[in-house]
Every structure is written in C-alpha cells, then in structure tokens.
Amino acid sequence: MTITLHTWSTSDKPALMSMCNAVDRTFLSDRLPYPYTEVDADWWLGMVVENDGKEGIWRSIWADSELVGSISVERNSDEQRNVGSIGYMILTPFWAQGIGTEAVRQICGIAFQELALDRIIGQVFPENVASVRVLEKNGFRLEETVVEKVIKSGMARDVKLYRKDNFF
Ligand SMILES: CC(C)(COP(=O)(O)OP(=O)(O)OC[C@H]1O[C@@H](n2cnc3c(N)ncnc32)[C@H](O)[C@@H]1OP(=O)(O)O)[C@@H](O)C(=O)NCCC(=O)NCCS
C-alpha cells in the first residue's frame, strides 16, 4: 500500500463530506460540524485553497487510489506564528495499518519547509492511545498534560501537549 498526501480540490467535495460524516468523533474536536453539509464543505475547501502554504498545510490522505483521511498543520496566531498545530483523521476501516504514522511523517516535512516553523505541536486526549503513538513514533515529545483544557461534549477534558522542534 502506498500512502500519499494530496492538495485538496473542489472535486474532492463528495469524498470530504462522506468522510466527515463517517469519521469516528470520539477524540475529535467539537468544532468539526455534524452533520457535515455541502455548505460546510464549500466553506472549508475555499478556506484551504486561499490559505494553503501561508497559514497552514492541508492535505487529503490517500491509500493507493482511495481518499482515506485528512491531515493539516495550521499556523498559530499572532506571537505564536512560528508554531503550527497538527490535526488528522482517518476512516476507521483504515486504522492500524501505519497510515497515520506515515501521513504525520510526510506533513511535518512539508510544514517545516513551506511554513518555516520552529515547532509543531499536537494536542491529544490521553485516552487516544493510537494518536499518542503516531506522535511518539514521529519524534514528538510530551511537554505537559494540561488539566481540563478542552470542552468536549459539555465536559472539561485533560489534554496531552506534544511538541516536535525543527532542528534544520
Ligand atoms: C489516531 C489515528 C489517526 C491513528 O491512525 P492509524 O493509521 O490507525 O495509526 P497507525 O496505524 O500509524 O498506528 C499507530 C499506532 O497506534 C496503534 N493503534 C492504531 N489503532 C489503534 C486503536 N484503535 N487502539 C489502540 N491502538 C491503536 C497502532 O498499533 C500503532 O501502535 P504501535 O506502533 O505501537 O503498534 C486514527 O485512529 C484516527 O483517525 N482516529 C480518529 C481521529 C483522531 O483521533 N484524530 C487525532 C486527534 S488528536
């Protein structure tokens, strides 16, 4: 199986909608709309085309000829503009095949180079062991666990903050 990252295009809209409506949301931010409508997809694809390479790197994840996920590194705002935040999701039938680990490896290289970042951070719920492993296997190290940092489904949840520095 070959894992590749592709820039998003408007022709991906049906696959984007279908993925965002099907993805396991247990550990995802409540910011991802549900149900994920055509209006949501149009707004997001427009935002990505306008900002890619400047305010972030957004890519679809492909396993051979199939779109199986989404991954991004978004530049933080203001005085943290030298830092990017990573996020990713993969459709459940494609879990545990090394796709997440490989996608994170690829996007970190692109983001460090194209956005000239000093650091990429990852914010993970402690229970999300697969995501923790994906980051650890890509050289992210645990910075701290922040208590009650994020509201999810109405509850304040702890998060682990991971970081990867640009040594080049
Ligand atoms: C997190 C996610 C991207 C991992 O992707 P993936 O392609 O399954 O990851 P990999 O196949 O590269 O596996 C990485 C590690 O996680 C482990 N893993 C994968 N799925 C797992 C699961 N459901 N439970 C426990 N461990 C799991 C793998 O065994 C591997 O660990 P190892 O190297 O110690 O054997 C995927 O589970 C996902 O999209 N989850 C929903 C969205 C999400 O949580 N996004 C991240 C928010 S921070």
The ligand as a Gaussian input file, in Angstrom:
#p B3LYP/6-31G(d) Opt

LIG

0 1
 C       -5.354000       8.482000      15.522000
 C       -5.388000       7.852000      14.128000
 C       -5.106000       8.909000      13.085000
 C       -4.297000       6.781000      14.073000
 O       -4.142000       6.387000      12.733000
 P       -3.675000       4.919000      12.299000
 O       -3.473000       4.935000      10.840000
 O       -4.606000       3.917000      12.872000
 O       -2.259000       4.835000      13.067000
 P       -1.103000       3.759000      12.770000
 O       -1.643000       2.603000      12.006000
 O        0.045000       4.501000      12.198000
 O       -0.781000       3.241000      14.238000
 C       -0.067000       3.970000      15.176000
 C       -0.082000       3.215000      16.474000
 O       -1.403000       3.214000      17.038000
 C       -1.836000       1.891000      17.284000
 N       -3.268000       1.840000      17.040000
 C       -3.918000       2.038000      15.876000
 N       -5.243000       1.944000      16.065000
 C       -5.421000       1.684000      17.389000
 C       -6.575000       1.504000      18.198000
 N       -7.805000       1.588000      17.710000
 N       -6.366000       1.266000      19.531000
 C       -5.142000       1.206000      20.044000
 N       -4.010000       1.388000      19.321000
 C       -4.159000       1.615000      18.012000
 C       -1.031000       1.037000      16.325000
 O       -0.921000      -0.288000      16.779000
 C        0.303000       1.755000      16.353000
 O        1.000000       1.490000      17.534000
 P        2.351000       0.629000      17.576000
 O        3.293000       1.255000      16.634000
 O        2.771000       0.715000      18.990000
 O        1.956000      -0.743000      17.128000
 C       -6.766000       7.192000      13.843000
 O       -7.026000       6.276000      14.863000
 C       -7.916000       8.191000      13.755000
 O       -8.132000       8.799000      12.716000
 N       -8.667000       8.351000      14.875000
 C       -9.852000       9.245000      14.885000
 C       -9.468000      10.707000      14.810000
 C       -8.425000      11.098000      15.846000
 O       -8.421000      10.623000      16.951000
 N       -7.544000      12.004000      15.417000
 C       -6.462000      12.505000      16.264000
 C       -6.926000      13.573000      17.178000
 S       -5.564000      14.122000      18.211000

